[in-house]
Amino acid sequence: MNPDKRRKPRRSTQVLIFLALIVINSLLARFGVIAYEVGPGVSSFYLSVAFMIAFALWFGAWGAISAYIGCVLGAGFGFVPFGVNLYWSLADLWQVLIPLVAFKRFGADVGLRRKKDFLVFMAFGWILNNIIGAAWGTCMLAVGGAAPWSDVSDMFMGWLIGNLIVTITITPLLLKYVTPRIQRAGILMERYWS
């Protein structure tokens, strides 16, 4: 389909998608932290990151903001002091915003149709974003006093390795095989907000 002829999702549809993403992200984040906790709010098997990345690439800024809110509600609430949770949860925002900006900047196709698209995903949606997210999150726990500095390296490694495994095994499959359905449904957002 010609990209210029694709229909744009209505604002009400975008809001419903946004609310659904918050619920999904929150539930997946909560599951990961409860089942595989390696520190306050830190999971060694954070399944939600794989979906959060795909959601941001499909739904732009709506997906990125829902990742942040999903982390605040699902991973942080009850595990991390509220004040710390607000800046600690930016880790999930960085983990999805970095690939979103890279895909837009380099003109990569979310459906991973070309080698270039996959290379952009590998560099920005698998490696860089997860390193920055794990570093930010674990350091902010220590800065906020929710975890001792002596635990940062172990939490960082648990966070990073778990996210790398989850992201490389799930996200490319979602992008490759679900993106065409999202496109056909007319809800893929070509830009950050529409």
HELIX and SHEET records of a PDB file:
HELIX    1   1 PRO A    3  LYS A    5  5                                   3    
HELIX    2   2 ARG A   11  TYR A   36  1                                  26    
HELIX    3   3 SER A   48  GLY A   70  1                                  23    
HELIX    4   4 CYS A   71  GLY A   76  3                                   6    
HELIX    5   5 PHE A   82  TRP A   88  1                                   7    
HELIX    6   6 LEU A   90  ARG A  105  1                                  16    
HELIX    7   7 LYS A  115  VAL A  120  1                                   6    
HELIX    8   8 PHE A  121  ILE A  127  3                                   7    
HELIX    9   9 LEU A  128  VAL A  143  1                                  16    
HELIX   10  10 TRP A  149  ASP A  151  5                                   3    
HELIX   11  11 VAL A  152  ARG A  184  1                                  33    
SHEET    1   A 2 GLU A  37  GLY A  39  0                                        
SHEET    2   A 2 VAL A  42  SER A  43 -1                                        
END                                                                             
